[in-house]
């Protein structure tokens, strides 16, 4: 498992960006869910 350092860093960066994208999607879903709950309680 010997690789050049630049390959590892690029893979780590892409993995980190994927995690950030996934977490942001979860935050959007959570925000929409909370907004729906607030709207339901207001009505």
C-alpha positions in Angstrom: 0.0 0.0 0.0 2.7 2.5 -0.9 1.5 5.6 -2.7 2.8 9.0 -3.5 1.9 11.6 -0.9 0.0 13.8 -3.3 -2.3 10.9 -4.2 -3.2 10.4 -0.5 -3.9 14.1 0.1 -6.1 14.4 -3.0 -8.1 11.3 -1.9 -8.4 12.7 1.6 -9.6 16.0 0.2 -12.2 14.4 -2.0 -13.4 12.2 0.9 -13.7 15.3 3.2 -15.7 17.2 0.5 -18.0 14.2 0.1 -18.6 14.1 3.9 -19.2 17.9 3.9 -21.7 17.5 1.0 -23.5 14.6 2.8 -23.7 16.5 6.1 -25.0 19.6 4.4 -27.7 17.5 2.7 -28.7 16.1 6.1 -28.8 19.7 7.5 -31.1 20.8 4.7 -33.4 17.8 5.3 -33.4 18.4 9.0 -34.2 22.1 8.4 -37.1 21.3 6.1 -38.4 18.8 8.7 -38.2 21.3 11.5 -39.9 23.9 9.3 -42.7 21.5 8.6 -43.2 20.8 12.3 -43.2 24.5 13.2 -45.8 25.2 10.4 -47.9 22.3 11.7 -47.9 23.7 15.3 -48.7 27.2 14.1 -51.8 26.0 12.3 
